Amino acid sequence: MSAQRRTATKRGGTATVTPAAPKQTTPKDSRAQPPAKATATKPAASKAKTVETRLHPVKRRIESLQRTYRETRAEMSKISWPDQQTTRNLTIVVIGLSIVLGLFLGGIDFILLKILEHL
């Protein structure tokens, strides 16, 4: 395990390096050794150093676009595209349903128009 734990922000802001606390081991037989005296030390958080990792906004934007492009290409390679016959059949279904729905709504509009003309 490394001696330091690094916590970085997601958007390239500042990163905080916090030293890891020393690992305390307990003896197998606690009666064999008296417990160690507690020493007054500063908490690990006060020893944290701030490391600046800011990027230029244009460079950060370019890296973001490159990452988006790579992720998009990876997702596009996972798609299982339908074959030509399936595409043709589904296109016919969509066109047919559009015609039927258009005729239905047009019929309702015509009927309501005639009703309102007679009032």
N, CA, C and O atoms as a MOPAC input file, in Angstrom:
PM7 MOZYME 1SCF
protein

 N      0.85500 1    -1.17300 1     0.00000 1
 C      0.00000 1     0.00000 1     0.00000 1
 C      0.89100 1     1.22300 1     0.00000 1
 O      1.97400 1     1.20200 1     0.58500 1
 N      0.45600 1     2.27500 1    -0.63900 1
 C      1.29100 1     3.45400 1    -0.73900 1
 C      1.29200 1     4.21400 1     0.57400 1
 O      0.41300 1     4.03500 1     1.41700 1
 N      2.29400 1     5.06300 1     0.73000 1
 C      2.43600 1     5.80900 1     1.97100 1
 C      1.48600 1     6.99100 1     2.03400 1
 O      1.21200 1     7.51400 1     3.11400 1
 N      0.97800 1     7.41800 1     0.87300 1
 C      0.08000 1     8.56500 1     0.85400 1
 C     -1.20200 1     8.20700 1     0.12300 1
 O     -1.20900 1     7.38700 1    -0.79500 1
 N     -2.27100 1     8.83300 1     0.54500 1
 C     -3.56500 1     8.65300 1    -0.10700 1
 C     -3.85300 1     9.94100 1    -0.85000 1
 O     -3.74900 1    11.02300 1    -0.27200 1
 N     -4.21400 1     9.84500 1    -2.12400 1
 C     -4.49100 1    11.03500 1    -2.90900 1
 C     -5.97700 1    11.13500 1    -3.18000 1
 O     -6.62600 1    10.15900 1    -3.55600 1
 N     -6.50300 1    12.33000 1    -2.98300 1
 C     -7.90100 1    12.60100 1    -3.26400 1
 C     -7.93000 1    13.74100 1    -4.26200 1
 O     -7.52100 1    14.85600 1    -3.94000 1
 N     -8.40800 1    13.48000 1    -5.46800 1
 C     -8.43200 1    14.51900 1    -6.49800 1
 C     -9.87200 1    14.81700 1    -6.87000 1
 O    -10.74400 1    13.95000 1    -6.80400 1
 N    -10.10000 1    16.05900 1    -7.26200 1
 C    -11.43400 1    16.40500 1    -7.71800 1
 C    -11.62600 1    15.89800 1    -9.13400 1
 O    -10.64800 1    15.61600 1    -9.82600 1
 N    -12.86500 1    15.77700 1    -9.57700 1
 C    -13.18100 1    15.18600 1   -10.86600 1
 C    -12.82600 1    16.09000 1   -12.03100 1
 O    -12.40100 1    15.59400 1   -13.07400 1
 N    -12.98300 1    17.37700 1   -11.89500 1
 C    -12.81300 1    18.28600 1   -13.01800 1
 C    -11.43900 1    18.94900 1   -13.05300 1
 O    -11.31000 1    20.04400 1   -13.59900 1
 N    -10.44600 1    18.34200 1   -12.50700 1
 C     -9.11000 1    18.89600 1   -12.60700 1
 C     -8.89500 1    20.10300 1   -11.72000 1
 O     -8.05300 1    20.94500 1   -12.03500 1
 N     -9.60800 1    20.21600 1   -10.64800 1
 C     -9.44200 1    21.32400 1    -9.72000 1
 C     -8.16800 1    21.12800 1    -8.91200 1
 O     -7.09000 1    20.98900 1    -9.49100 1
 N     -8.26600 1    21.11300 1    -7.61700 1
 C     -7.09700 1    20.89500 1    -6.77800 1
 C     -7.14900 1    19.49200 1    -6.20700 1
 O     -8.22100 1    18.92400 1    -5.99900 1
 N     -5.97800 1    18.94800 1    -5.96100 1
 C     -5.89300 1    17.61700 1    -5.37600 1
 C     -5.29900 1    17.74700 1    -3.98400 1
 O     -4.39200 1    18.55200 1    -3.77400 1
 N     -5.78300 1    16.98500 1    -3.05000 1
 C     -5.29200 1    17.02100 1    -1.68800 1
 C     -4.52000 1    15.74900 1    -1.40900 1
 O     -5.02200 1    14.64600 1    -1.62500 1
 N     -3.30400 1    15.90400 1    -0.93200 1
 C     -2.48500 1    14.74800 1    -0.58000 1
 C     -2.47700 1    14.65000 1     0.93400 1
 O     -1.98800 1    15.55300 1     1.61300 1
 N     -3.01600 1    13.55900 1     1.47000 1
 C     -3.10800 1    13.36900 1     2.90600 1
 C     -2.19200 1    12.21600 1     3.29400 1
 O     -2.35500 1    11.11000 1     2.78000 1
 N     -1.22700 1    12.44600 1     4.19100 1
 C     -0.37200 1    11.34400 1     4.62400 1
 C     -1.19000 1    10.28600 1     5.35800 1
 O     -2.08900 1    10.60500 1     6.13500 1
 N     -0.86800 1     9.04600 1     5.10300 1
 C     -1.58400 1     7.95200 1     5.75300 1
 C     -1.12600 1     7.84400 1     7.21100 1
 O      0.04400 1     8.06600 1     7.52400 1
 N     -2.05100 1     7.50500 1     8.07800 1
 C     -1.72600 1     7.33800 1     9.49200 1
 C     -0.90700 1     6.06500 1     9.66200 1
 O     -1.14800 1     5.08500 1     8.95600 1
 N      0.05100 1     6.05600 1    10.57600 1
 C      0.84000 1     4.83900 1    10.77400 1
 C     -0.05100 1     3.70800 1    11.28200 1
 O     -0.95000 1     3.90800 1    12.10000 1
 N      0.22900 1     2.53700 1    10.77400 1
 C     -0.56800 1     1.37700 1    11.14900 1
 C     -0.20200 1     0.93500 1    12.55900 1
 O      0.97100 1     0.72100 1    12.86800 1
 N     -1.21900 1     0.79900 1    13.41600 1
 C     -0.96900 1     0.38600 1    14.78600 1
 C     -1.23600 1    -1.10800 1    14.89100 1
 O     -2.27100 1    -1.60900 1    14.45100 1
 N     -0.29700 1    -1.78700 1    15.47200 1
 C     -0.46200 1    -3.23000 1    15.65600 1
 C     -0.65100 1    -3.50000 1    17.13600 1
 O     -0.08400 1    -2.81500 1    17.98700 1
 N     -1.43300 1    -4.48000 1    17.42100 1
 C     -1.64000 1    -4.87200 1    18.81400 1
 C     -0.87800 1    -6.16200 1    19.05400 1
 O     -0.89400 1    -7.05800 1    18.21000 1
 N     -0.22000 1    -6.26600 1    20.18000 1
 C      0.50900 1    -7.50600 1    20.47800 1
 C     -0.47600 1    -8.65600 1    20.68300 1
 O     -1.62700 1    -8.45100 1    21.07000 1
 N      0.00500 1    -9.86300 1    20.41500 1
 C     -0.86400 1   -11.02300 1    20.56600 1
 C     -1.26300 1   -11.22900 1    22.02400 1
 O     -2.40300 1   -11.59200 1    22.31500 1
 N     -0.34800 1   -11.00200 1    22.91100 1
 C     -0.64200 1   -11.14000 1    24.33600 1
 C     -0.55600 1    -9.75000 1    24.95200 1
 O      0.54100 1    -9.22300 1    25.13600 1
 N     -1.69400 1    -9.15500 1    25.27100 1
 C     -1.69700 1    -7.78200 1    25.77300 1
 C     -1.10000 1    -7.67900 1    27.17500 1
 O     -0.74300 1    -6.58300 1    27.60600 1
 N     -0.98300 1    -8.81100 1    27.90400 1
 C     -0.40300 1    -8.76900 1    29.24100 1
 C      1.11500 1    -8.73600 1    29.18800 1
 O      1.76100 1    -8.34700 1    30.16100 1
 N      1.69500 1    -9.14300 1    28.05500 1
 C      3.14300 1    -9.21600 1    27.95300 1
 C      3.77400 1    -7.83200 1    27.90400 1
 O      4.86100 1    -7.63800 1    28.44800 1
 N      3.12200 1    -6.86700 1    27.26800 1
 C      3.68000 1    -5.53300 1    27.13800 1
 C      2.67000 1    -4.51000 1    27.64900 1
 O      1.47200 1    -4.63800 1    27.39800 1
 N      3.14700 1    -3.51400 1    28.35300 1
 C      2.21900 1    -2.46500 1    28.76200 1
 C      1.81700 1    -1.64500 1    27.53300 1
 O      2.58500 1    -1.54000 1    26.57700 1
 N      0.62800 1    -1.07100 1    27.55800 1
 C      0.21500 1    -0.28400 1    26.41100 1
 C      1.12200 1     0.91900 1    26.22600 1
 O      1.59700 1     1.51000 1    27.19600 1
 N      1.35500 1     1.27500 1    24.97200 1
 C      2.22300 1     2.41100 1    24.66200 1
 C      1.52800 1     3.70200 1    25.05000 1
 O      0.30700 1     3.81700 1    24.95300 1
 N      2.32700 1     4.68400 1    25.49500 1
 C      1.76100 1     5.97000 1    25.87200 1
 C      1.33500 1     6.72300 1    24.61900 1
 O      1.99900 1     6.66800 1    23.58300 1
 N      0.22900 1     7.41700 1    24.73600 1
 C     -0.25000 1     8.21800 1    23.62200 1
 C      0.60600 1     9.46100 1    23.50900 1
 O      0.85500 1    10.14100 1    24.50400 1
 N      1.05100 1     9.75900 1    22.31800 1
 C      1.84700 1    10.96000 1    22.10800 1
 C      0.96400 1    12.02600 1    21.49600 1
 O      0.05400 1    11.73500 1    20.72000 1
 N      1.23900 1    13.23400 1    21.84800 1
 C      0.45100 1    14.34700 1    21.32600 1
 C      0.95000 1    14.68300 1    19.92600 1
 O      2.01100 1    15.28700 1    19.76700 1
 N      0.19600 1    14.29700 1    18.93000 1
 C      0.55200 1    14.61300 1    17.54800 1
 C     -0.60200 1    15.35600 1    16.90700 1
 O     -1.75000 1    15.25400 1    17.34000 1
 N     -0.28100 1    16.09100 1    15.88900 1
 C     -1.31700 1    16.81300 1    15.15500 1
 C     -2.10900 1    15.81900 1    14.31800 1
 O     -1.55400 1    14.81900 1    13.86200 1
 N     -3.38600 1    16.07400 1    14.11000 1
 C     -4.16100 1    15.17800 1    13.25800 1
 C     -3.62200 1    15.18600 1    11.82300 1
 O     -2.99700 1    16.15100 1    11.38300 1
 N     -3.87600 1    14.10900 1    11.12100 1
 C     -3.36700 1    13.95900 1     9.76100 1
 C     -3.93000 1    15.02600 1     8.83200 1
 O     -3.26400 1    15.40800 1     7.87000 1
 N     -5.13100 1    15.51400 1     9.09400 1
 C     -5.75000 1    16.50300 1     8.21800 1
 C     -4.97600 1    17.81400 1     8.23200 1
 O     -4.97900 1    18.53100 1     7.23200 1
 N     -4.31400 1    18.14600 1     9.33600 1
 C     -3.58500 1    19.41200 1     9.39400 1
 C     -2.30400 1    19.34500 1     8.58200 1
 O     -1.74400 1    20.38400 1     8.23100 1
 N     -1.83000 1    18.15000 1     8.27800 1
 C     -0.61100 1    17.99300 1     7.49700 1
 C     -0.89200 1    17.89900 1     5.99900 1
 O      0.03200 1    17.69000 1     5.21400 1
 N     -2.13600 1    18.04900 1     5.59600 1
 C     -2.49900 1    17.90100 1     4.19100 1
 C     -1.87500 1    19.00800 1     3.36400 1
 O     -1.85200 1    20.17200 1     3.76400 1
 N     -1.37200 1    18.62300 1     2.20400 1
 C     -0.79000 1    19.57800 1     1.26800 1
 C     -1.73900 1    19.72500 1     0.08800 1
 O     -2.39400 1    18.76300 1    -0.31300 1
 N     -1.80900 1    20.90600 1    -0.45500 1
 C     -2.65000 1    21.13400 1    -1.62100 1
 C     -1.75700 1    21.21400 1    -2.84100 1
 O     -0.84200 1    22.03400 1    -2.90000 1
 N     -2.02600 1    20.36100 1    -3.81200 1
 C     -1.27500 1    20.33900 1    -5.04500 1
 C     -2.16800 1    20.90700 1    -6.14000 1
 O     -3.27600 1    20.41700 1    -6.35400 1
 N     -1.69500 1    21.92800 1    -6.82600 1
 C     -2.47900 1    22.54800 1    -7.89000 1
 C     -2.34200 1    21.71500 1    -9.16200 1
 O     -1.23400 1    21.46600 1    -9.63600 1
 N     -3.47200 1    21.29100 1    -9.70500 1
 C     -3.48200 1    20.55000 1   -10.96600 1
 C     -4.48700 1    21.17000 1   -11.92400 1
 O     -5.18900 1    20.45100 1   -12.63500 1
 N     -4.56200 1    22.48000 1   -11.95000 1
 C     -5.51400 1    23.15300 1   -12.81900 1
 C     -5.01800 1    23.11600 1   -14.25400 1
 O     -3.82800 1    23.28400 1   -14.52000 1
 N     -5.96100 1    22.89200 1   -15.18700 1
 C     -5.65700 1    22.89900 1   -16.60500 1
 C     -6.24800 1    24.14700 1   -17.23400 1
 O     -7.20000 1    24.73300 1   -16.71700 1
 N     -5.67900 1    24.53800 1   -18.33600 1
 C     -6.22800 1    25.66200 1   -19.08300 1
 C     -7.62900 1    25.27200 1   -19.55100 1
 O     -7.84000 1    24.12800 1   -19.95400 1
 N     -8.59700 1    26.20300 1   -19.50900 1
 C     -9.98000 1    25.85500 1   -19.87500 1
 C    -10.10900 1    25.27200 1   -21.28000 1
 O    -10.91700 1    24.36900 1   -21.49500 1
 N     -9.33400 1    25.76700 1   -22.23500 1
 C     -9.40900 1    25.24100 1   -23.60600 1
 C     -8.88800 1    23.81400 1   -23.64500 1
 O     -9.48800 1    22.94800 1   -24.28100 1
 N     -7.77200 1    23.56700 1   -22.96600 1
 C     -7.20900 1    22.21800 1   -22.94800 1
 C     -8.14600 1    21.24700 1   -22.24400 1
 O     -8.31600 1    20.10900 1   -22.68300 1
 N     -8.75900 1    21.70300 1   -21.14500 1
 C     -9.71700 1    20.86200 1   -20.42300 1
 C    -10.91100 1    20.52800 1   -21.30700 1
 O    -11.40800 1    19.40200 1   -21.28600 1
 N    -11.37600 1    21.51400 1   -22.09300 1
 C    -12.51400 1    21.29400 1   -22.99900 1
 C    -12.14200 1    20.31300 1   -24.10700 1
 O    -12.94000 1    19.44700 1   -24.46300 1
 N    -10.94200 1    20.44300 1   -24.64800 1
 C    -10.48900 1    19.52500 1   -25.70300 1
 C    -10.39300 1    18.10800 1   -25.15800 1
 O    -10.82300 1    17.16100 1   -25.81700 1
 N     -9.83100 1    17.95100 1   -23.95800 1
 C     -9.73800 1    16.61100 1   -23.35900 1
 C    -11.11700 1    16.02900 1   -23.09800 1
 O    -11.32600 1    14.82600 1   -23.25400 1
 N    -12.06100 1    16.87800 1   -22.70100 1
 C    -13.42900 1    16.42000 1   -22.47300 1
 C    -14.06200 1    15.94300 1   -23.77300 1
 O    -14.73100 1    14.91000 1   -23.79600 1
 N    -13.85500 1    16.69200 1   -24.85900 1
 C    -14.41000 1    16.28900 1   -26.15300 1
 C    -13.76300 1    15.00100 1   -26.65500 1
 O    -14.44300 1    14.14700 1   -27.22400 1
 N    -12.45200 1    14.85500 1   -26.44800 1
 C    -11.77700 1    13.62600 1   -26.85600 1
 C    -12.30800 1    12.42600 1   -26.08300 1
 O    -12.52100 1    11.35900 1   -26.65800 1
 N    -12.52200 1    12.60000 1   -24.77900 1
 C    -13.05500 1    11.50800 1   -23.95700 1
 C    -14.46700 1    11.14200 1   -24.41500 1
 O    -14.80700 1     9.96300 1   -24.50700 1
 N    -15.29100 1    12.16400 1   -24.70400 1
 C    -16.64900 1    11.91800 1   -25.18800 1
 C    -16.62200 1    11.16200 1   -26.50600 1
 O    -17.41200 1    10.23800 1   -26.70300 1
 N    -15.72300 1    11.54100 1   -27.41800 1
 C    -15.60300 1    10.86400 1   -28.70800 1
 C    -15.20800 1     9.39300 1   -28.51700 1
 O    -15.79300 1     8.50500 1   -29.13700 1
 N    -14.21300 1     9.14100 1   -27.65700 1
 C    -13.78700 1     7.75200 1   -27.41600 1
 C    -14.91700 1     6.91500 1   -26.81700 1
 O    -15.13200 1     5.77200 1   -27.22200 1
 N    -15.64200 1     7.49300 1   -25.84500 1
 C    -16.74600 1     6.76200 1   -25.21600 1
 C    -17.87500 1     6.50500 1   -26.20700 1
 O    -18.49600 1     5.44300 1   -26.18100 1
 N    -18.14000 1     7.47100 1   -27.07800 1
 C    -19.19100 1     7.29800 1   -28.07800 1
 C    -18.82700 1     6.19500 1   -29.05900 1
 O    -19.67300 1     5.37000 1   -29.40800 1
 N    -17.57500 1     6.17200 1   -29.50700 1
 C    -17.13300 1     5.10900 1   -30.43000 1
 C    -17.23600 1     3.73800 1   -29.76100 1
 O    -17.62300 1     2.76000 1   -30.40100 1
 N    -16.89000 1     3.66800 1   -28.47400 1
 C    -16.96200 1     2.38900 1   -27.75700 1
 C    -18.40600 1     1.92500 1   -27.66000 1
 O    -18.68200 1     0.73800 1   -27.83600 1
 N    -19.34500 1     2.84700 1   -27.38200 1
 C    -20.75700 1     2.47600 1   -27.28600 1
 C    -21.32200 1     2.09800 1   -28.65200 1
 O    -22.13200 1     1.17700 1   -28.75200 1
 N    -20.90300 1     2.80100 1   -29.70500 1
 C    -21.40300 1     2.49100 1   -31.04900 1
 C    -20.96700 1     1.09100 1   -31.49600 1
 O    -21.68000 1     0.42600 1   -32.24700 1
 N    -19.79300 1     0.64900 1   -31.03300 1
 C    -19.33700 1    -0.68300 1   -31.41700 1
 C    -20.14600 1    -1.77700 1   -30.72600 1
 O    -20.12500 1    -2.92400 1   -31.17000 1
 N    -20.86300 1    -1.44300 1   -29.64000 1
 C    -21.66000 1    -2.43100 1   -28.91600 1
 C    -23.06200 1    -2.60600 1   -29.49300 1
 O    -23.77300 1    -3.52900 1   -29.09700 1
 N    -23.47400 1    -1.74200 1   -30.42000 1
 C    -24.83200 1    -1.77500 1   -30.95000 1
 C    -24.98800 1    -2.94600 1   -31.90600 1
 O    -24.11300 1    -3.20300 1   -32.73300 1
 N    -26.10400 1    -3.65100 1   -31.78900 1
 C    -26.42000 1    -4.69700 1   -32.76800 1
 C    -27.47200 1    -4.12500 1   -33.71400 1
 O    -28.64600 1    -4.01500 1   -33.35800 1
 N    -27.04500 1    -3.76400 1   -34.91600 1
 C    -27.92200 1    -3.12200 1   -35.88500 1
 C    -28.83300 1    -4.16600 1   -36.52300 1
 O    -28.40000 1    -5.29700 1   -36.74500 1
 N    -30.10000 1    -3.81100 1   -36.82800 1
 C    -30.99800 1    -4.77100 1   -37.48800 1
 C    -30.59200 1    -4.97000 1   -38.94400 1
 O    -29.96100 1    -4.10900 1   -39.55700 1
 N    -30.97300 1    -6.13300 1   -39.48100 1
 C    -30.65900 1    -6.39200 1   -40.87800 1
 C    -31.61300 1    -5.60700 1   -41.78900 1
 O    -32.53400 1    -4.94700 1   -41.30700 1
 N    -31.38800 1    -5.68300 1   -43.09700 1
 C    -32.14900 1    -4.88700 1   -44.05400 1
 C    -33.62700 1    -5.27600 1   -44.05600 1
 O    -34.48900 1    -4.40100 1   -44.14600 1
 N    -33.93200 1    -6.55300 1   -43.95800 1
 C    -35.32700 1    -7.01200 1   -43.97800 1
 C    -36.09500 1    -6.49500 1   -42.75600 1
 O    -37.23100 1    -6.03900 1   -42.88800 1
 N    -35.48500 1    -6.56300 1   -41.57900 1
 C    -36.13800 1    -6.06800 1   -40.37100 1
 C    -36.37200 1    -4.56300 1   -40.45500 1
 O    -37.42800 1    -4.07200 1   -40.05700 1
 N    -35.39400 1    -3.83700 1   -40.96800 1
 C    -35.53000 1    -2.38800 1   -41.11500 1
 C    -36.67600 1    -2.05500 1   -42.06400 1
 O    -37.46900 1    -1.15700 1   -41.78200 1
 N    -36.77100 1    -2.76100 1   -43.17400 1
 C    -37.84200 1    -2.52300 1   -44.14700 1
 C    -39.21100 1    -2.80200 1   -43.52200 1
 O    -40.13900 1    -2.00800 1   -43.67500 1
 N    -39.33400 1    -3.92400 1   -42.82300 1
 C    -40.62100 1    -4.28200 1   -42.21300 1
 C    -41.05800 1    -3.26100 1   -41.15800 1
 O    -42.22200 1    -2.86300 1   -41.12100 1
 N    -40.13100 1    -2.84300 1   -40.30900 1
 C    -40.48300 1    -1.87600 1   -39.28300 1
 C    -40.81200 1    -0.50700 1   -39.88400 1
 O    -41.65400 1     0.21400 1   -39.34800 1
 N    -40.15900 1    -0.14400 1   -40.98600 1
 C    -40.47200 1     1.11200 1   -41.66500 1
 C    -41.88500 1     1.07500 1   -42.22000 1
 O    -42.61200 1     2.06500 1   -42.13200 1
 N    -42.28000 1    -0.05200 1   -42.78700 1
 C    -43.64300 1    -0.19800 1   -43.32000 1
 C    -44.66400 1    -0.09600 1   -42.19100 1
 O    -45.71700 1     0.51700 1   -42.36200 1
 N    -44.36000 1    -0.69200 1   -41.04200 1
 C    -45.27400 1    -0.61900 1   -39.89800 1
 C    -45.43900 1     0.83000 1   -39.44800 1
 O    -46.55800 1     1.27000 1   -39.18900 1
 N    -44.34400 1     1.57300 1   -39.35300 1
 C    -44.40600 1     2.97100 1   -38.90300 1
 C    -45.20500 1     3.80700 1   -39.89900 1
 O    -46.04200 1     4.61100 1   -39.49000 1
 N    -44.96600 1     3.63500 1   -41.18800 1
 C    -45.70900 1     4.40500 1   -42.19900 1
 C    -47.19000 1     4.04800 1   -42.15100 1
 O    -48.04300 1     4.93200 1   -42.22500 1
 N    -47.50300 1     2.75600 1   -42.02700 1
 C    -48.90200 1     2.32100 1   -41.96000 1
 C    -49.62300 1     2.89900 1   -40.75100 1
 O    -50.74300 1     3.39300 1   -40.87700 1
 N    -48.99400 1     2.84200 1   -39.58500 1
 C    -49.62300 1     3.39400 1   -38.38700 1
 C    -49.79300 1     4.91200 1   -38.48100 1
 O    -50.76600 1     5.46300 1   -37.96600 1
 N    -48.85900 1     5.57600 1   -39.13000 1
 C    -48.97500 1     7.02700 1   -39.30400 1
 C    -50.16100 1     7.37300 1   -40.19100 1
 O    -50.88100 1     8.33200 1   -39.91600 1
 N    -50.37100 1     6.59900 1   -41.25600 1
 C    -51.50500 1     6.84200 1   -42.15600 1
 C    -52.82000 1     6.59400 1   -41.42000 1
 O    -53.74600 1     7.40100 1   -41.50900 1
 N    -52.90300 1     5.46900 1   -40.68800 1
 C    -54.13200 1     5.14400 1   -39.96200 1
 C    -54.43200 1     6.21400 1   -38.91100 1
 O    -55.57600 1     6.65500 1   -38.79700 1
 N    -53.44600 1     6.63000 1   -38.15700 1
 C    -53.64800 1     7.65000 1   -37.13300 1
 C    -54.03100 1     8.98500 1   -37.76300 1
 O    -54.88300 1     9.69200 1   -37.22500 1
 N    -53.41600 1     9.34600 1   -38.89800 1
 C    -53.77400 1    10.58100 1   -39.60300 1
 C    -55.21600 1    10.55500 1   -40.07500 1
 O    -55.93200 1    11.54700 1   -39.93700 1
 N    -55.66000 1     9.41000 1   -40.64200 1
 C    -57.05400 1     9.28800 1   -41.08800 1
 C    -58.02100 1     9.36300 1   -39.90300 1
 O    -59.07500 1     9.99200 1   -40.00000 1
 N    -57.67000 1     8.73300 1   -38.80600 1
 C    -58.51700 1     8.75100 1   -37.62200 1
 C    -58.67900 1    10.17300 1   -37.08300 1
 O    -59.79800 1    10.62600 1   -36.84000 1
 N    -57.56900 1    10.86600 1   -36.90000 1
 C    -57.64200 1    12.23200 1   -36.38100 1
 C    -58.30400 1    13.17800 1   -37.37900 1
 O    -59.02700 1    14.08800 1   -36.97600 1
 N    -58.06800 1    12.97600 1   -38.67100 1
 C    -58.73800 1    13.78200 1   -39.69600 1
 C    -60.23900 1    13.54800 1   -39.68100 1
 O    -61.01500 1    14.48800 1   -39.85300 1
 N    -60.65600 1    12.30000 1   -39.47600 1
 C    -62.09200 1    11.98800 1   -39.39400 1
 C    -62.74800 1    12.65500 1   -38.19500 1
 O    -63.83800 1    13.21500 1   -38.30300 1
 N    -62.07400 1    12.59200 1   -37.05000 1
 C    -62.61300 1    13.25100 1   -35.85300 1
 C    -62.72200 1    14.75800 1   -36.08500 1
 O    -63.71300 1    15.37800 1   -35.70000 1
 N    -61.71000 1    15.33800 1   -36.70700 1
 C    -61.72100 1    16.77800 1   -36.98800 1
 C    -62.87600 1    17.13000 1   -37.92600 1
 O    -63.55700 1    18.13400 1   -37.71800 1
 N    -63.09900 1    16.31500 1   -38.95400 1
 C    -64.18500 1    16.56800 1   -39.91100 1
 C    -65.54500 1    16.49200 1   -39.21900 1
 O    -66.41000 1    17.34000 1   -39.43700 1
 N    -65.72600 1    15.46200 1   -38.37800 1
 C    -67.00800 1    15.29000 1   -37.67000 1
 C    -67.25800 1    16.46700 1   -36.71800 1
 O    -68.36500 1    17.00500 1   -36.68600 1
 N    -66.25700 1    16.86700 1   -35.95500 1
 C    -66.42400 1    17.99300 1   -35.03200 1
 C    -66.68300 1    19.29600 1   -35.79100 1
 O    -67.44000 1    20.14500 1   -35.32100 1
 N    -66.06700 1    19.45800 1   -36.94500 1
 C    -66.29300 1    20.65700 1   -37.74900 1
 C    -67.74400 1    20.71000 1   -38.22300 1
 O    -68.36900 1    21.76800 1   -38.15400 1
 N    -68.29200 1    19.59200 1   -38.70300 1
 C    -69.67700 1    19.54000 1   -39.16600 1
 C    -70.64000 1    19.80600 1   -38.00900 1
 O    -71.64300 1    20.49800 1   -38.18200 1
 N    -70.33400 1    19.25200 1   -36.82000 1
 C    -71.19000 1    19.48200 1   -35.65600 1
 C    -71.21100 1    20.97100 1   -35.29200 1
 O    -72.27900 1    21.51700 1   -35.01300 1
 N    -70.07900 1    21.61700 1   -35.29000 1
 C    -70.00000 1    23.01900 1   -34.92400 1
 C    -70.63100 1    23.93600 1   -35.98100 1
 O    -71.10500 1    25.02000 1   -35.64300 1
 N    -70.64300 1    23.51900 1   -37.25100 1
 C    -71.27400 1    24.31700 1   -38.29900 1
 C    -72.78400 1    24.33000 1   -38.15200 1
 O    -73.42400 1    25.31800 1   -38.51200 1
 N    -73.37300 1    23.25300 1   -37.62900 1
 C    -74.82300 1    23.17500 1   -37.48600 1
 C    -75.32400 1    23.86400 1   -36.22900 1
 O    -76.53400 1    24.02100 1   -36.06700 1
 N    -74.44800 1    24.27400 1   -35.34700 1
 C    -74.89800 1    24.93200 1   -34.11000 1
 C    -75.11000 1    26.35800 1   -34.31400 1
 O    -75.48900 1    27.06600 1   -33.38100 1

